[in-house]
């Protein structure tokens, strides 16, 4: 019963989350995506506000290839401070198409999946990620910070996908 209640609340909250992109603008993923190069650790540089990362700082995502061709996802956040309590979310991603992944953090409910679309990649050092409905989006990097030029590039990728970069929040690393 408790798991069912968590699922219902998660779906309701996800559906009520606003969009950060213009629906009428097309959204494209990267033309080439090499999952092996994407694997490893990414630092969250900036994100659009969402309920599931409220208060998270020092956020990282670790991607590891599984034997079945899917990808293990381990998202780690610290609550409110860089030395705050650690929270970990484990999920599984599968590649749906070039640059299009779907992720579940509820393996016991495999049909509850979220889009994870890679909108831009800069030498597999900086990534811009979003989803088709514009409710989530991130700037990720292999290092805890990025250059001004990398940030400008990421904003341009987001703008081209219809996102409003002014609504991003920076993530303390």
PAZAPA-4460 file (N, C-alpha, C; in steps of 0.05 Angstrom, whole numbers, plus 32768, in hexadecimal, padded with zeros to 4 digits):
% residues 173
    n_x    n_y    n_z   ca_x   ca_y   ca_z    c_x    c_y    c_z   seq   type   mol
   8011   7FE8   8000   8000   8000   8000   8011   8019   8000     1      X     A
   8027   8019   8010   8038   8030   8012   8045   8036   7FF7     2      X     A
   804E   8021   7FE9   805B   8025   7FCE   8046   8030   7FBB     3      X     A
   802D   8027   7FBC   8018   8031   7FAB   8013   804F   7FB0     4      X     A
   8012   8057   7FC9   800E   8073   7FD0   8025   8084   7FC6     5      X     A
   803E   807A   7FC9   8055   8089   7FBF   8053   808D   7FA1     6      X     A
   804B   8077   7F93   8048   8079   7F76   8033   808E   7F6E     7      X     A
   801B   808D   7F7A   8006   809F   7F74   800F   80BC   7F79     8      X     A
   801B   80C1   7F8F   8025   80DC   7F96   803A   80E5   7F82     9      X     A
   804C   80D3   7F7A   8061   80DA   7F66   8055   80E1   7F4B    10      X     A
   8041   80D2   7F42   8035   80D8   7F28   8026   80F2   7F29    11      X     A
   8017   80F7   7F3F   8008   8110   7F42   801B   8128   7F42    12      X     A
   8030   8125   7F51   8043   813C   7F53   8052   8140   7F38    13      X     A
   8059   812B   7F2B   8066   812E   7F11   8054   813B   7EFD    14      X     A
   803A   8134   7EFD   8027   813F   7EEA   8022   815D   7EF0    15      X     A
   8024   8164   7F09   801E   8180   7F10   8036   8192   7F0D    16      X     A
   804D   8187   7F07   8066   8197   7F03   8063   81A7   7EE9    17      X     A
   8069   81C1   7EEA   8067   81D2   7ED2   807C   81CC   7EBE    18      X     A
   8078   81D7   7EA6   808B   81D3   7E91   809D   81EB   7E8F    19      X     A
   80B6   81E6   7E88   80CA   81FB   7E85   80D0   8200   7E67    20      X     A
   80C0   81F5   7E55   80C6   81F8   7E39   80AC   81FE   7E2A    21      X     A
   80AF   820B   7E13   8099   8211   7E01   8091   81F8   7DF2    22      X     A
   8078   81EF   7DF5   806F   81D6   7DE8   8070   81D7   7DCA    23      X     A
   806C   81EE   7DBF   806B   81F0   7DA1   8086   81EE   7D94    24      X     A
   809B   81F0   7DA3   80B6   81EE   7D99   80BF   81D1   7D98    25      X     A
   80CB   81C8   7D82   80D3   81AC   7D81   80EB   81A7   7D93    26      X     A
   80EE   818F   7D9B   8104   8187   7DAD   8113   8170   7D9F    27      X     A
   812D   8173   7D9D   813E   815F   7D8F   8153   8155   7DA2    28      X     A
   8159   813C   7DA0   816F   8131   7DAF   8188   8132   7D9E    29      X     A
   819F   812B   7DAA   81B8   812B   7D9C   81B7   8118   7D84    30      X     A
   81C6   811D   7D6F   81C6   810C   7D57   81D5   80F2   7D5C    31      X     A
   81E9   80F3   7D6E   81F9   80DB   7D74   81FB   80D9   7D92    32      X     A
   81F9   80C0   7D9C   81FB   80BC   7DB8   8209   80A1   7DBD    33      X     A
   821F   80A3   7DCB   822F   808B   7DD2   822C   8086   7DF0    34      X     A
   821C   8072   7DF6   8216   806D   7E12   822F   8067   7E22    35      X     A
   8243   805A   7E16   825B   8053   7E25   826A   806D   7E2D    36      X     A
   826A   8081   7E1B   8277   809A   7E22   8268   80AA   7E37    37      X     A
   824D   80A5   7E38   823C   80B4   7E4B   823E   80A8   7E67    38      X     A
   8246   808F   7E6A   8247   8082   7E84   825B   8091   7E96    39      X     A
   8258   808D   7EB0   8269   8099   7EC3   825A   80AE   7ED4    40      X     A
   8269   80BF   7EE0   825E   80D3   7EF3   825A   80EE   7EE6    41      X     A
   8243   80F9   7EEB   823C   8114   7EE2   8234   8125   7EFB    42      X     A
   823C   813E   7EFB   8234   8151   7F10   821D   8162   7F05    43      X     A
   820A   8167   7F16   81F3   8178   7F0E   81FB   8195   7F12    44      X     A
   81FD   81A3   7EFC   8205   81BF   7EFD   81ED   81D1   7F02    45      X     A
   81D7   81CC   7EF4   81BF   81DB   7EF6   81A7   81C9   7EEF    46      X     A
   8190   81D1   7EF9   8177   81C1   7EF4   815F   81D4   7EF4    47      X     A
   814A   81CA   7EE8   8130   81D7   7EEB   8124   81CD   7F05    48      X     A
   8117   81DE   7F14   810C   81D5   7F2E   80FA   81BD   7F2B    49      X     A
   80FD   81AA   7F3D   80EB   8193   7F3D   80E7   8189   7F5A    50      X     A
   80D2   817B   7F5E   80CB   8172   7F7A   80DE   815D   7F85    51      X     A
   80E9   814D   7F73   80F9   8136   7F7D   8116   813E   7F83    52      X     A
   811F   8156   7F7D   813A   815F   7F84   8139   8178   7F96    53      X     A
   8122   817D   7FA2   811F   8194   7FB4   8135   8193   7FCA    54      X     A
   8144   81A8   7FCC   8159   81AA   7FE1   8172   819B   7FDB    55      X     A
   8174   818F   7FC3   818C   817F   7FBC   81A3   8191   7FB3    56      X     A
   81BB   818C   7FBD   81D3   8199   7FB4   81E8   8183   7FB1    57      X     A
   81FF   8189   7FA5   8213   8175   7FA1   8209   815D   7F92    58      X     A
   81F7   8161   7F7F   81EA   814B   7F71   81FD   813F   7F5C    59      X     A
   81FE   8124   7F5C   820C   8116   7F47   81FB   80FF   7F3C    60      X     A
   8201   80F7   7F24   81F4   80E0   7F18   8209   80CD   7F0E    61      X     A
   8207   80B4   7F14   821A   80A0   7F0C   820B   808C   7EFA    62      X     A
   8216   8088   7EE2   820A   8076   7ECE   821E   805F   7EC9    63      X     A
   8213   8046   7ECB   8223   802E   7EC7   8213   801B   7EB6    64      X     A
   8221   8010   7EA1   8214   7FFD   7E8F   820F   7FE2   7E9D    65      X     A
   81F7   7FD8   7E99   81EF   7FBE   7EA3   81F4   7FA8   7E8E    66      X     A
   81F5   7F8F   7E97   81F8   7F79   7E84   81E1   7F77   7E70    67      X     A
   81C9   7F80   7E78   81B2   7F7E   7E66   81B0   7F96   7E53    68      X     A
   81C4   7FA7   7E52   81C3   7FBE   7E40   81B6   7FD7   7E4A    69      X     A
   81A9   7FD4   7E62   819E   7FEC   7E6F   81B3   7FF9   7E80    70      X     A
   81AC   8010   7E8B   81C0   8020   7E9A   81B6   8023   7EB7    71      X     A
   81C8   801C   7ECA   81C2   8022   7EE6   81C7   8040   7EEB    72      X     A
   81B4   804D   7EF9   81B6   8069   7EFF   81B6   806C   7F1E    73      X     A
   81CA   807A   7F28   81CB   8080   7F45   81CE   809E   7F47    74      X     A
   81B8   80AB   7F50   81B8   80C8   7F55   81BD   80CD   7F73    75      X     A
   81D0   80DE   7F79   81D6   80E4   7F95   81D3   8102   7F99    76      X     A
   81C7   8109   7FAF   81C4   8125   7FB7   81CA   8128   7FD4    77      X     A
   81D2   8140   7FDB   81D5   8147   7FF7   81BF   815C   7FFE    78      X     A
   81B3   8158   8014   819D   8169   801C   81A7   8184   8027    79      X     A
   81A0   8199   8018   81A3   81B5   8020   81C0   81C0   8023    80      X     A
   81D3   81AE   8029   81EF   81B7   802D   8202   81A2   8021    81      X     A
   8219   81A9   8019   822C   8196   800D   8235   8181   8021    82      X     A
   8232   8186   803B   8238   8172   804F   821E   8167   805B    83      X     A
   8207   816C   804D   81ED   8162   8057   81E9   8145   8053    84      X     A
   81D2   813C   805D   81CB   8120   805B   81CA   8117   803E    85      X     A
   81D4   80FF   8038   81D5   80F4   801D   81BC   80E5   8017    86      X     A
   81B1   80EB   8000   8199   80DD   7FF6   81A1   80D0   7FDB    87      X     A
   8199   80B7   7FD7   81A0   80A8   7FBF   8187   809D   7FB2    88      X     A
   8185   80A1   7F97   816F   8096   7F88   817B   8083   7F73    89      X     A
   8172   806A   7F72   817C   8057   7F5F   8167   8051   7F4A    90      X     A
   8170   8052   7F31   815E   804D   7F1B   816A   803C   7F05    91      X     A
   815B   8038   7EF1   8164   8029   7ED9   815A   8038   7EC0    92      X     A
   816D   803D   7EAE   8167   804B   7E95   816A   8037   7E7E    93      X     A
   8159   803C   7E6A   815C   802C   7E52   815D   8040   7E3A    94      X     A
   816D   8039   7E27   816F   804A   7E0F   8158   8044   7DFC    95      X     A
   8148   8058   7DF6   8131   8055   7DE5   8137   805C   7DC8    96      X     A
   8149   806F   7DC4   8150   8079   7DA9   8169   808A   7DAD    97      X     A
   8174   8095   7D98   818C   80A5   7D9A   8188   80BD   7DAD    98      X     A
   8196   80BD   7DC3   8194   80D3   7DD7   817B   80D2   7DE7    99      X     A
   816A   80BE   7DE4   8151   80BC   7DF3   8152   80A4   7E06   100      X     A
   8152   80AA   7E1F   8151   8095   7E33   8137   8097   7E43   101      X     A
   812F   8082   7E4F   8119   8083   7E62   8123   8077   7E7C   102      X     A
   811B   8082   7E92   8126   807B   7EAC   810F   8075   7EBF   103      X     A
   8114   8060   7ECF   8101   805A   7EE5   8111   8059   7EFF   104      X     A
   8105   8064   7F13   8110   8062   7F2E   80FE   8050   7F3F   105      X     A
   80EC   8043   7F32   80DA   8030   7F3E   80DA   8016   7F2E   106      X     A
   80F0   8006   7F31   80F2   7FED   7F21   80DB   7FDA   7F25   107      X     A
   80CD   7FDC   7F3C   80B6   7FCB   7F41   809E   7FD4   7F31   108      X     A
   80A0   7FEC   7F25   808B   7FF7   7F13   8099   8000   7EF9   109      X     A
   80A1   7FED   7EE9   80B2   7FF5   7ED1   80A3   8006   7EBD   110      X     A
   8089   8008   7EBE   807A   8019   7EAB   807A   8036   7EB3   111      X     A
   8084   803D   7ECB   8086   8058   7ED4   80A2   8062   7ECE   112      X     A
   80A4   806F   7EB7   80BE   8077   7EAC   80BD   8095   7EA5   113      X     A
   80D5   80A2   7EA6   80D7   80BE   7E9F   80EA   80C1   7E88   114      X     A
   80E5   80D5   7E77   80F7   80DB   7E61   8111   80E7   7E6B   115      X     A
   8127   80DF   7E5E   8141   80EB   7E64   814D   80EE   7E48   116      X     A
   814A   8106   7E3D   8152   810B   7E21   816B   811C   7E22   117      X     A
   8180   8112   7E15   8199   8121   7E13   8196   8135   7DFC   118      X     A
   8194   814E   7E02   818F   8163   7DEF   81A9   816E   7DE3   119      X     A
   81BF   816C   7DF2   81D9   8177   7DE9   81EF   8169   7DF8   120      X     A
   8205   8165   7DEA   821D   8159   7DF6   8235   8169   7DEC   121      X     A
   8247   8171   7DFD   825F   817E   7DF6   8276   816C   7DFE   122      X     A
   8280   815C   7DEB   8296   8149   7DEF   8292   8137   7E07   123      X     A
   827A   8130   7E0D   8273   811F   7E24   827F   812A   7E3E   124      X     A
   8282   8144   7E3F   828B   8152   7E57   8275   8163   7E63   125      X     A
   8263   816D   7E52   824C   817D   7E5B   8234   8171   7E4C   126      X     A
   821E   816E   7E5A   8206   8163   7E4E   81EE   8175   7E56   127      X     A
   81DB   8177   7E44   81C2   8184   7E49   81AC   816F   7E45   128      X     A
   819C   816D   7E5A   8187   8158   7E5A   816C   8164   7E5F   129      X     A
   8158   8159   7E52   813C   8162   7E57   8129   814C   7E52   130      X     A
   8110   8153   7E4E   80FC   8140   7E47   80E7   814C   7E34   131      X     A
   80D7   813C   7E28   80C4   8145   7E13   80B0   815A   7E1D   132      X     A
   80A8   8158   7E37   8094   816B   7E41   80A0   8183   7E4F   133      X     A
   80BB   8184   7E52   80C8   819B   7E5D   80C5   819E   7E7B   134      X     A
   80BD   8189   7E89   80B9   818B   7EA6   80D3   8187   7EB5   135      X     A
   80E8   817D   7EA8   8102   8179   7EB5   8118   8181   7EA1   136      X     A
   812F   8188   7EAC   8146   818E   7E9B   815E   8193   7EAD   137      X     A
   8175   818C   7EA2   818E   818F   7EB1   81A5   8197   7E9F   138      X     A
   81B9   81A4   7EAB   81D3   81A7   7E9F   81E6   8196   7EB1   139      X     A
   81F3   8184   7EA4   8205   8171   7EB3   8222   8174   7EA8   140      X     A
   8235   816E   7EB9   8251   816F   7EB0   8261   815A   7EBF   141      X     A
   8278   8154   7EB3   828A   8140   7EC0   8299   814C   7ED7   142      X     A
   8299   8166   7EDA   82A6   8174   7EEF   8292   8185   7EFF   143      X     A
   8298   818D   7F17   8284   819B   7F28   827D   81B7   7F1E   144      X     A
   828C   81C2   7F0A   8286   81DC   7EFF   828C   81DC   7EE1   145      X     A
   8281   81F0   7ED4   8285   81F3   7EB7   828E   8210   7EB1   146      X     A
   8298   8213   7E99   82A1   822E   7E91   828A   823F   7E88   147      X     A
   828E   8258   7E85   8279   826A   7E7B   8271   8262   7E5F   148      X     A
   8284   825B   7E4E   827E   8252   7E33   826D   8239   7E33   149      X     A
   8273   8226   7E44   8263   820D   7E46   8247   8214   7E50   150      X     A
   8244   8226   7E62   822A   822E   7E6C   821A   823B   7E56   151      X     A
   8227   824D   7E47   8219   825A   7E31   8210   8246   7E1C   152      X     A
   8221   8232   7E16   8219   821D   7E03   8201   820E   7E0D   153      X     A
   8201   8207   7E27   81EB   81F8   7E33   81D1   8208   7E31   154      X     A
   81D2   8221   7E37   81BB   8232   7E35   81B0   8233   7E19   155      X     A
   81C2   8235   7E06   81B9   8235   7DE9   81AB   821B   7DE2   156      X     A
   81B6   8205   7DEB   81A9   81EB   7DE6   818D   81EB   7DF2   157      X     A
   818A   81F4   7E0A   8170   81F5   7E17   815D   8207   7E08   158      X     A
   8166   821F   7E01   8155   8232   7DF2   814C   8226   7DD8   159      X     A
   815E   8218   7DC9   8156   820B   7DB0   8141   81F6   7DB4   160      X     A
   8140   81EA   7DCB   812C   81D6   7DD1   8113   81E2   7DDD   161      X     A
   8112   81FC   7DDF   80FA   820A   7DEA   80FA   820F   7E07   162      X     A
   8110   8207   7E15   8112   820C   7E32   8119   8229   7E38   163      X     A
   8112   8232   7E4F   8119   824C   7E59   8130   8249   7E6D   164      X     A
   8149   824F   7E65   8160   824C   7E77   815F   825E   7E8F   165      X     A
   814F   8273   7E8F   814E   8285   7EA6   8141   8278   7EBE   166      X     A
   8133   8261   7EBA   8126   8254   7ED0   8137   823E   7EDC   167      X     A
   814F   823A   7ED2   8162   8226   7EDE   816A   822F   7EFA   168      X     A
   816F   821C   7F0B   817C   8223   7F25   8197   8216   7F26   169      X     A
   81AB   8224   7F2F   81C6   821A   7F31   81C7   8206   7F49   170      X     A
   81D7   81F2   7F45   81DA   81DE   7F5A   81F6   81E0   7F67   171      X     A
   81F6   81E5   7F81   820F   81E7   7F8F   821E   81CD   7F8E   172      X     A
   8238   81CE   7F88   8248   81B5   7F86   825F   81B7   7F9A   173      X     A
***
